[in-house]
Amino acid sequence: MTAVHDSPVVLDRRHGPYGEVVLRRHGALLQIIANGCFLMDTSDGRSERLLVDAAYAALDGRPAPDVLIGGLGVGFSLAHAAADPRWGRIVVVEREPAVIGWHHHGPLSELSAAALADPRTEIVEADLVSYVNETSDTFDALCLDIDNGPAWTVTEDNDGLYSTAGLLACARVLRPGGVFAVWSARPSPEFEGTMRNAGFRQVRTEEVPVARGVPDAVHLGVRPG
């Protein structure tokens, strides 16, 4: 007999500007589902923390670097950045108001409450594609985690972000020598090539082994200057 806790329980379901987004509890885990596509859960977070740490390590030792995090998700990247006093300003761009609400007033607050209370933290409700094309702000690092990877986007609108033109838009919000880091559910040599075509240097991939299947990956590149 299957235990009751083995079946996911929907905690909230919203129809937002980009479709349906669902927060579920599966045993001890919280899960985010967007338009029927599993995005992430609270089971691990190693690769999300690597996303932040690898970006910092690739910087040139500048004091209190500012970081832009694309995607709030379950809050692993934000919480890890805020727990590190070496970062300066921490700006998170999240387009789903439901996800922001789940962190401020819902079950995900258990992961992000301290980070949200940190005076360095700012949450911006916006689409990242629009944000990087329109903002006048610049950052020392951009940590991108809004999809399951360059080849597995949550919505078709995100496809262009991983093209050469999209990466050039990301580069424009980086200061000279700034680091671009992208989370992916699998390594992508093709995406490494696109990063090089967009002008990034020192392009490389760090992998995080998982229990089953291909490893998670963080793609890294540096803006010249």
N, C-alpha and C positions, 0 to 999 in steps of 0.2 A: 504494500500500500504506500502511495506517495504522501509524504507529510504535507500539511497545509502550507508550511513555510517554504516549500520548494516551488510553489507557484507564485509568479510575480504579482504584486498587488499595486494597482494604479493609485498613486497618491494625489496626482493632479494631471489634468489634461487641458491644454489651451490651444486655441486656434489663433495664431498670431499672423503677422504680416508675411511670413515665409512658409506658412503651412502649420501642420499640427506638431506640437511638442509635448512630450509626456514625461512625467517623473514617476518612476516605479521603485518599489522596495522589493528586493528579492532576497529573502533571508536577512542577513546583516548588511547587504549591499544596497546602495542607491544607484539607480540607472537613469540615464537620459536617452530618450528615443525621439528622433526627429523624422517626421513623415515616414514612420515605419522602419527607419534605419537606426540600428543601435549605434550610438555615438561613443559612450563611455560609461564607466561605473567607478565606484569607490574602492575597487578591489586591490589596486596596486599603487599606481602613481609614480613608479620608478622612471619611466620614460618622460613623463611631464616634468619631473624634477631635473632630469638630465637636460631637458630643453633649456631650462633656466641656467643651470650650472655650466653647461658647455658654452652658452652664449657669453657668460661672464668670463670664463677662462680664455676665450678667444679675443677678448678686448685687450687693449694695450696698457693696462694698468692705470687707466685714468681714474681719478677719485670720484666716488659717488655717481656712477653712470646711471642715466635715465633709461628705463626699459618700457617698451610698448608691448603688451601681451595681447595677441589677437585671439579672442575666445575665452570666456570665463569657465565654461564647462562645469565640472564638479568642484573646481577651485584649487586643484593641486598646484598648478603653476603659480597662481597668485599667492597662495599660502607659503610656498617655498621661497618665493622672491621676498615677501614681506618678513620672513624669518631671518633673512640675511641682512645685517645692518650695513653691508657694503654698497647695496643699491641705493640710488637716489630716488627720484620720482618713479612711481610705478603706476602706469596707466593701462587699464584693461578696457578693450573695446568689445562689447557684446551686443549683438543685434536683437536677441530675443528677450523682451521684457519679462517673460515668465521665468527665465533662468536667473535674471537679476533678482527678481522677487523671491525665488526659492532660497537665494543666499541671504537676502536681507531679513526675510520674515518666515522662511520655511525650513525644511529639514536639512538643507545644505549649509545652513548657518553654522552647524557644528564643525565644519571644515574651514570656514572662512571668516568667522566672526572677528578673530584677532586681526587678521589681515585687513578687513574692511575698516576696522577702527584705527589702523595705522595712519598717521597724518600724511604719509608719503603716497597713499593709495587714492586713485581716482577711477571711478567706473564711468565709462562713456557708453550710452546706449546709441549705437550706430552700426551700420554695415561697414565692415572693415574695408571692403573694396572702395566704397565712397569715401571713407575716412582718409585713406592713404592718398587719394587723389585730390582731396580738398583741404586737408589741414595745413596750417602753417607751422605747426610744431615739428621739432626734430628730436631724435632720440639716439642713444648710443647703441641700443640693441632692439631688435624686433623679433619677438618669439611668437611664432604663428602656429596656432592649434585650433583651427575652426572646422576642419574636415577630417576624414580618415586618411588623408594623404592626397598628393597631387593628382592621382588617378582615381580617387574615390571621394568625390565631393558630395556634400549634403544636398546642395541644390545646384542646378545647372548654372545659375548666376555666378557661382564661385569658380567655374572652369577657367575663366580668363585671368584669374589671379595668379595662376601657375604658368602662364605663358610668358614669353620674353617681355611683352608690354606690361603685364601685371607685375612682374618682378622689378621692372624699371620704376613703377609707381611705388613699390615697397622701398626701393633704394632711395627715392627722393626724400623719405622721412628719416633716413639715417644720416648721421653726421659722418664726416670723413673718418675712415677706419672703423666705422660701426659694423656690428655683426647682425647677420640675418640668419635665424634658426627656424627650421620648419619641422614639425612633428609629422610622422607618417606611420601608418600601420604596417608598412613594408618598405624596404630599401628600394630606391628608384634610380638606377644609373642614368636613365633618360632625363630625369629631373636635374641631376647634377649637371648634365650638358646644357640644359636650359639656363641654369644659374650662371654658368660660365659665359653663355651667349649674352646674358644680361649685364655682364661686366663684373660679376663677383669674382674675387680672388680667394685663394686658399680654400677652395671648395672641397669638402670631405663629408663623410657620413659616419656617425657613431651608432652602434646597434645595441639593443637591449634584448637579450634572449627571453622568450616566453615559454610557458609550459608546453604548448602545442603550436605547430605551424611556424611561419616565418617570423623573424624578430621584428620588434618595433624599431623605428629608426629616427634619428634626428639629423637632418641635412643642414650643413653650416657653410656660410660664405661671408667674406669680408668686403665691404665697400671700399674701393681704393681711395686714397687721399692721405 
